[in-house]
Amino acid sequence: MFVLRTERNIKIHFGIAFFVMALSLYLHISKVEWLILFIVIGGILVIEILNTAIENVVDLVTEEYHPLAKIAKDVAASAALVFAFISVIIGILLFSPYLWAIIK
């Protein structure tokens, strides 16, 4: 897959997804929580793939600096950032009861 070979951020997301799935197996999360986890992981991967597509299309259209090209790239990247932030919040809500039970 082109994106996995070329994009640093998707490699980071895959690494985090692997860690989160391993943690989920260890904590024995419920089926509903697994579904939520897969939707969130799939969502961030899809957004990163779309971000890469948008950036490459913009680069194809113009090689010189253009403010609208910068805006298109920044907006696509910010979509990935926003979803990543939401994913962290969902992860905290999903895993905190399990982690608190271990700590106590």
C-alpha positions in Angstrom: 0.0 0.0 0.0 1.5 3.3 -1.1 0.3 5.2 1.9 1.9 2.8 4.4 5.2 2.9 2.5 5.4 6.7 2.2 3.5 8.4 5.0 4.9 8.6 8.5 1.6 9.4 10.2 -0.2 6.3 9.0 2.7 4.2 10.3 2.3 5.9 13.7 -1.5 5.2 13.6 -0.9 1.5 12.7 1.5 1.2 15.6 -0.9 2.8 18.0 -3.8 0.6 16.6 -1.6 -2.5 17.2 -0.9 -1.5 20.7 -4.6 -0.7 21.4 -5.8 -4.0 20.0 -3.2 -5.9 22.1 -4.3 -3.9 25.2 -7.9 -4.8 24.3 -7.1 -8.5 24.2 -5.4 -8.3 27.5 -8.3 -6.4 29.1 -11.0 -8.6 27.6 -13.2 -5.7 26.4 -16.8 -6.4 25.3 -18.0 -7.0 21.8 -19.6 -3.5 21.6 -16.3 -2.0 22.7 -14.5 -3.9 20.0 -16.9 -2.6 17.4 -16.3 1.0 18.6 -12.6 0.4 18.5 -12.7 -1.0 15.0 -14.8 2.0 13.8 -12.4 4.5 15.4 -9.3 2.7 14.0 -10.8 2.4 10.6 -11.9 6.0 10.6 -8.5 7.4 11.4 -6.9 5.2 8.8 -9.4 6.2 6.1 -8.9 9.9 7.0 -5.1 9.6 6.7 -5.5 7.8 3.3 -7.8 10.6 2.1 -5.4 13.2 3.5 -2.6 11.7 1.4 -4.8 11.6 -1.7 -5.8 15.2 -1.3 -2.1 16.3 -0.8 -1.0 14.3 -3.9 -3.8 15.7 -6.1 -2.9 19.3 -5.0 0.8 18.6 -5.8 -0.3 17.2 -9.2 -2.3 20.3 -10.0 0.3 22.9 -9.0 4.0 22.8 -8.4 4.3 26.4 -7.3 3.0 27.8 -4.1 -0.6 28.9 -4.1 -2.6 29.9 -1.0 -5.6 27.8 -1.9 -3.3 24.7 -2.3 -2.0 25.4 1.1 -5.5 25.7 2.5 -6.6 22.4 0.9 -3.6 20.6 2.4 -4.0 22.2 5.8 -7.7 21.4 6.0 -7.1 17.8 5.0 -4.4 17.4 7.6 -6.5 19.1 10.3 -9.4 16.6 9.6 -6.9 13.8 10.5 -5.7 15.7 13.6 -9.3 16.3 14.8 -10.3 12.7 14.4 -7.1 11.6 16.1 -7.9 13.8 19.1 -11.5 12.4 19.2 -10.0 8.9 19.0 -7.9 9.6 22.1 -11.0 10.8 24.0 -12.9 7.7 23.0 -9.9 5.5 24.0 -9.8 7.2 27.4 -13.5 6.6 27.9 -13.3 3.0 26.7 -10.2 1.9 28.7 -10.4 4.0 31.9 -12.8 1.7 33.7 -10.6 -1.3 33.0 -7.4 0.5 33.9 -8.9 1.9 37.1 -9.9 -1.6 38.1 -6.4 -2.8 37.6 -4.9 0.1 39.6 -7.3 -0.4 42.6 
